[in-house]
Amino acid sequence: MDNLIVAEKVGKTYPLPRGVLRVFEGLDFRLEQGDLVAVMGASGVGKTTFLNLLGALDRPTEGTIYLEGEDIQAKDDKERARLRNEKIGFVFQFYHLLPEFTALENVFLPLLIKGTDGRQAVLRARAILKEVFLEDKTEQKPSRLSGGEQQRVAIARALVNEPRLLLADEPTGNLDWRSGEAIMALIQDLHARKGLSSIIVTHNEKIAAYCRKVYMMEAGQLKRI
């Protein structure tokens, strides 16, 4: 099976007043197309940094990351922004919905950024909101939605551009267990139906159990468990 992502000898450091903080060194990783992968590890070990590197939100200090064979570090900031908009869907722990916009507006915004016709953007946003069971909440603003509903809006927003890659950073971390379980079941279903390749960062073994492969991040390395 082809690899969607290949990370080779990736290192990441941050400058400190005296010296540097080294998060990883020589990290290798491959995500096969269609994989649903969990990355676990202690708080502060670098899981979010790793996800940000794979999603072209940050650049590695050393090494190379390929997405569908393209070296993403070789691209300038404008090209990387286009890559994120077209090929990568992000889901975060704290939703990051725009509070002044309705659920529908939050979801169709990435389509407008891409240049999709406004009417077509609304139709596609309504369709994906229906897929996450929120067709009756399209005109509600985030403050009127539960945590689980807000995360479903965030998932719809992540998938409205039909990305190849879904990156989710603690997607259930701000929810109670029942809501979190429902969100993971939804991600699992959408992953299969839409042919996604997905990476879920979590500290929760029960959430990781929804994934086909589980990796543990320790001492700057990923180990399959």
C-alpha positions in Angstrom: 0.0 0.0 0.0 1.3 3.5 -0.8 2.4 5.9 1.9 0.5 9.1 2.2 3.0 10.6 4.6 6.7 9.8 5.0 8.8 11.5 7.7 12.5 10.8 7.5 15.1 11.7 10.3 12.9 14.5 11.5 14.2 16.7 14.3 12.7 19.6 16.1 14.4 22.0 18.5 13.3 25.3 20.1 15.8 28.0 21.2 16.0 28.7 25.0 17.8 31.6 26.7 20.6 29.1 27.3 20.9 26.3 24.8 18.0 24.6 23.0 15.0 22.3 23.8 15.2 19.2 21.7 11.8 17.6 21.1 12.8 14.9 18.6 15.8 13.7 16.8 16.0 11.3 13.9 12.3 10.5 14.0 11.0 8.2 11.2 7.3 7.6 10.5 5.1 6.4 7.7 1.3 6.7 7.3 -0.1 4.3 4.7 -3.1 5.4 2.7 -6.3 4.4 4.5 -4.6 4.0 7.9 -6.3 5.1 11.1 -3.5 5.7 13.6 -3.4 6.8 17.2 -0.4 8.5 18.7 -0.2 8.3 22.5 2.3 9.6 25.0 2.7 11.6 28.2 1.8 15.3 28.3 4.6 17.5 26.9 6.3 14.6 25.0 5.8 16.3 21.7 2.6 14.8 20.2 1.1 18.1 19.2 4.4 19.3 17.8 4.6 16.1 15.7 1.1 16.7 14.4 1.8 20.3 13.5 4.9 19.2 11.5 2.9 16.6 9.6 0.2 19.2 8.9 2.6 21.9 7.6 1.7 24.2 10.5 5.3 24.2 11.6 8.6 23.3 10.1 11.1 20.7 11.3 14.6 21.8 12.3 16.0 18.8 10.4 14.9 15.9 8.3 12.2 15.8 5.6 8.4 15.3 5.5 6.7 14.1 2.3 2.9 14.3 1.7 1.9 12.3 -1.4 5.6 12.4 -2.4 5.9 16.2 -2.1 8.5 17.7 0.2 6.3 20.0 2.2 9.2 22.0 3.7 10.4 22.9 0.3 7.2 24.9 -0.3 6.8 28.6 0.7 4.2 29.8 3.2 1.6 30.5 0.5 2.0 27.0 -1.0 1.8 25.4 2.4 -1.4 27.3 3.2 -2.9 26.0 -0.1 -1.8 22.5 0.8 -3.4 22.7 4.2 -6.7 24.0 2.7 -6.9 21.4 0.0 -5.4 18.2 1.4 -5.5 18.3 5.2 -8.3 18.5 7.7 -7.6 19.6 11.3 -9.6 18.9 14.4 -8.5 20.4 17.7 -9.4 19.8 21.4 -10.9 23.3 21.8 -12.9 23.4 18.5 -11.6 26.9 17.4 -15.0 27.8 15.9 -15.6 31.5 15.1 -18.2 32.6 17.8 -19.9 35.2 15.7 -20.6 32.8 12.9 -23.3 30.1 12.7 -22.5 26.4 12.4 -23.2 26.7 8.6 -20.9 29.7 8.2 -18.1 28.1 10.2 -18.2 25.1 7.9 -18.4 26.8 4.5 -15.7 29.3 5.3 -12.8 27.0 4.1 -14.6 26.6 0.8 -14.8 30.4 0.3 -11.1 30.6 1.1 -10.5 28.0 -1.6 -12.5 30.1 -4.1 -15.7 27.9 -4.3 -18.8 29.6 -5.5 -20.9 30.9 -2.6 -24.0 28.9 -3.4 -22.1 25.7 -4.0 -20.2 26.3 -0.7 -23.5 26.5 1.2 -24.9 23.4 -0.4 -21.7 21.4 0.5 -21.6 22.7 4.0 -25.2 21.7 4.6 -24.5 18.2 3.2 -21.5 17.6 5.5 -23.4 19.0 8.5 -26.1 16.4 7.7 -23.4 13.7 7.7 -22.5 14.7 11.3 -26.2 14.8 12.3 -26.5 18.6 12.7 -28.8 19.4 9.9 -31.2 21.0 12.5 -28.4 23.2 14.0 -27.1 25.0 10.9 -28.2 28.4 12.0 -27.0 28.1 15.7 -23.9 29.9 16.8 -21.3 27.9 18.8 -22.5 29.3 22.2 -25.9 27.6 21.7 -24.3 24.2 21.0 -23.1 21.6 23.4 -19.4 20.6 23.5 -20.1 17.5 21.4 -22.1 19.4 18.9 -19.3 22.0 18.6 -16.8 19.3 17.9 -19.1 17.8 15.2 -19.2 21.3 13.6 -15.4 21.3 13.7 -15.2 17.8 12.1 -17.6 19.0 9.4 -15.4 22.0 8.8 -12.3 19.8 8.6 -13.8 17.5 6.0 -15.8 20.0 3.9 -12.9 20.4 1.4 -12.6 16.6 1.0 -9.1 16.3 2.3 -6.9 13.2 2.0 -5.5 13.5 5.5 -7.3 14.1 8.8 -5.2 15.2 11.8 -7.0 15.3 15.2 -5.3 16.6 18.3 -7.1 15.2 21.5 -10.5 15.5 19.7 -12.3 14.2 22.8 -10.1 15.8 25.4 -12.7 18.5 26.2 -15.7 16.2 26.4 -17.2 13.8 28.9 -16.7 10.1 28.1 -20.1 9.5 26.4 -19.7 12.5 24.1 -16.1 11.6 23.4 -17.0 8.0 22.5 -19.7 9.4 20.1 -17.1 11.7 18.5 -14.6 8.8 18.0 -17.3 6.6 16.5 -18.2 9.4 14.1 -14.5 9.9 13.1 -14.1 6.2 12.6 -17.2 6.0 10.4 -16.3 9.1 8.3 -12.7 7.8 8.0 -14.0 4.6 6.4 -16.7 6.2 4.2 -14.5 9.0 2.9 -11.3 7.0 2.3 -9.3 9.2 4.7 -5.9 8.6 6.2 -6.1 9.8 9.8 -3.9 10.4 12.8 -5.5 10.8 16.2 -3.4 12.2 19.1 -4.7 11.1 22.5 -3.7 10.2 26.0 -6.7 7.9 26.4 -6.3 4.2 25.7 -10.0 3.7 25.1 -9.9 6.3 22.4 -6.8 4.8 20.9 -8.7 1.5 20.7 -10.8 2.9 17.9 -7.7 3.0 15.7 -6.1 0.2 13.6 -2.5 1.1 14.7 -1.3 2.6 17.9 2.1 4.3 18.5 3.7 5.5 21.7 5.8 8.6 21.7 8.7 8.3 24.2 12.0 10.1 24.3 11.5 11.7 20.9 10.7 8.4 19.1 7.6 6.6 18.0 7.2 2.9 18.8 4.4 0.7 17.6 2.4 -1.0 20.4 
